[in-house]
Amino acid sequence: MNKLLRSSAKCLRVGAAVYLPGSSACARLLSAAAGEQKDVGDMVKKDKVVVFIKGTPAQPMCGFSNAVVQILRMHGVDDYAAYNVLDDQDLRQGVKDFSNWPTIPQVYFNGEFVGGCDILLQMHQNGDLVEELKKLGVHSNLLDAEKESK
């Protein structure tokens, strides 16, 4: 029994297939993980901009998630999907596995992983975010603010 528990725990930790004669427990776990990745893949494609954050846009529960929400707000990006990973631990781990990125928040544009808070902040600071939003058909409010200041 201990061998079964250790093998199952190892399977959960590293996603490795462990062959246990007469047991398909690990195979079911791997199938569930593949299903979660498929679900995350569907989630990131549903909207032009998708974020996985701790909390909600109205009430972010960590500073990094708040920074992502504020950056999007500054650019006038209001129409985006936000998923609270604190509500669902499987989603929290699933999105990390899907992107192969260890931290939350995570930002996706048109189904493509952009990065976390640090990457979005860098894109905001160097102007790349305005260009990426333009590719999505989203007009950044910062362009209007720039015109008004001239």
C-alpha positions as a printed Julia matrix, in Angstrom:
150×3 Matrix{Float64}:
   0.0    0.0     0.0
   2.82   2.43    0.84
   4.38   1.77   -2.56
   1.07   2.67   -4.22
   0.82   5.92   -2.24
   4.43   6.91   -2.97
   4.01   6.15   -6.67
   0.73   8.07   -6.87
   2.28  11.04   -5.07
   5.24  10.96   -7.46
   2.83  10.83  -10.4
   1.02  13.89   -9.08
   4.23  15.83   -8.44
   6.02  15.31  -11.71
   3.33  14.03  -14.06
   5.38  10.9   -14.7
   3.7    7.69  -15.72
   4.26   5.03  -13.11
   3.38   1.49  -14.04
   1.7   -0.37  -11.23
   0.55  -3.86  -12.14
  -3.21  -4.1   -11.83
  -3.66  -0.36  -11.23
  -4.68   2.4   -13.59
  -4.72   5.16  -10.96
  -1.82   7.05  -12.49
  -3.27   6.78  -15.98
  -6.49   8.36  -14.73
  -4.52  11.17  -13.08
  -2.62  11.84  -16.3
  -5.87  11.81  -18.27
  -7.37  14.29  -15.84
  -4.3   16.52  -16.22
  -4.6   16.36  -20.01
  -8.29  17.27  -19.7
  -7.42  20.26  -17.5
  -4.85  21.44  -20.06
  -7.45  21.12  -22.81
  -9.87  23.15  -20.68
  -7.24  25.85  -20.08
  -6.48  25.81  -23.81
 -10.17  26.44  -24.52
 -10.35  29.16  -21.84
  -7.45  31.17  -23.25
  -9.01  31.14  -26.73
 -12.47  32.34  -25.72
 -11.51  36.04  -25.49
  -8.89  38.31  -27.05
  -7.43  39.04  -23.62
  -7.48  36.48  -20.82
  -5.89  36.77  -17.4
  -5.52  34.28  -14.59
  -5.21  36.24  -11.37
  -5.53  35.9    -7.63
  -8.86  37.52   -6.87
 -11.02  39.44   -9.3
 -10.43  42.62  -11.31
 -12.67  44.44   -8.84
 -10.78  42.99   -5.88
  -7.32  41.62   -6.7
  -5.87  39.6    -3.84
  -2.17  40.17   -4.52
  -0.02  43.05   -5.67
   1.05  41.41   -8.91
  -2.53  40.63   -9.91
  -3.46  44.2    -9.01
  -0.66  45.53  -11.22
  -1.93  43.5   -14.21
  -5.47  44.8   -13.67
  -4.22  48.4   -13.34
  -2.08  48.19  -16.49
  -5.03  46.87  -18.49
  -7.25  49.57  -16.98
  -4.77  52.33  -17.92
  -4.9   51.13  -21.51
  -8.69  51.02  -21.42
  -8.89  47.26  -21.78
 -12.21  46.51  -20.11
 -13.42  43.59  -22.18
 -11.33  40.65  -21.02
 -11.84  37.33  -19.3
 -10.46  37.08  -15.78
 -10.24  33.81  -13.9
  -9.73  33.75  -10.14
  -7.28  30.93   -9.43
  -7.96  31.18   -5.7
 -11.42  29.72   -6.32
 -10.08  26.57   -7.96
  -6.77  24.95   -7.02
  -6.97  22.63  -10.04
  -7.21  25.65  -12.33
  -4.34  27.31  -10.47
  -2.07  24.34  -11.11
  -3.53  23.62  -14.53
  -2.7   27.05  -15.93
   0.85  26.78  -14.6
   1.24  23.41  -16.28
  -0.36  24.66  -19.51
   2.01  27.62  -19.87
   5.01  26.02  -18.19
   5.18  29.25  -16.17
   5.37  28.88  -12.38
   3.62  32.03  -11.21
   0.27  33.8   -11.22
  -0.86  36.17  -12.72
  -0.7   34.97  -16.32
  -1.77  36.97  -19.36
  -2.86  35.62  -22.76
  -3.55  37.51  -26.0
  -5.51  35.64  -28.69
  -4.78  32.33  -26.99
  -1.03  32.96  -26.83
   0.81  33.18  -23.52
   2.28  36.66  -23.03
   3.76  36.3   -19.56
   3.21  37.44  -16.02
   3.12  40.79  -14.31
   6.79  41.52  -14.99
   6.45  40.95  -18.74
   3.23  42.97  -19.01
   4.82  45.82  -17.04
   7.88  45.78  -19.29
   5.64  45.82  -22.4
   3.71  48.74  -20.92
   6.89  50.69  -20.15
   8.55  50.2   -23.54
   5.41  50.74  -25.64
   5.1   47.17  -26.9
   1.77  46.72  -25.14
   0.15  49.45  -27.25
   1.32  47.65  -30.39
   0.16  44.24  -29.2
  -3.25  45.63  -28.29
  -3.48  47.21  -31.73
  -2.9   43.77  -33.28
  -5.88  42.55  -31.24
  -8.03  45.39  -32.51
  -7.97  47.09  -29.11
  -7.32  50.82  -29.01
  -5.15  51.86  -26.08
  -6.32  54.88  -24.08
  -2.68  55.88  -23.71
  -2.62  56.86  -27.39
  -5.4   59.38  -26.71
  -3.62  60.71  -23.62
  -0.42  61.09  -25.65
  -2.24  63.11  -28.37
  -3.88  65.36  -25.76
  -0.56  66.18  -24.12
   0.91  67.46  -27.39
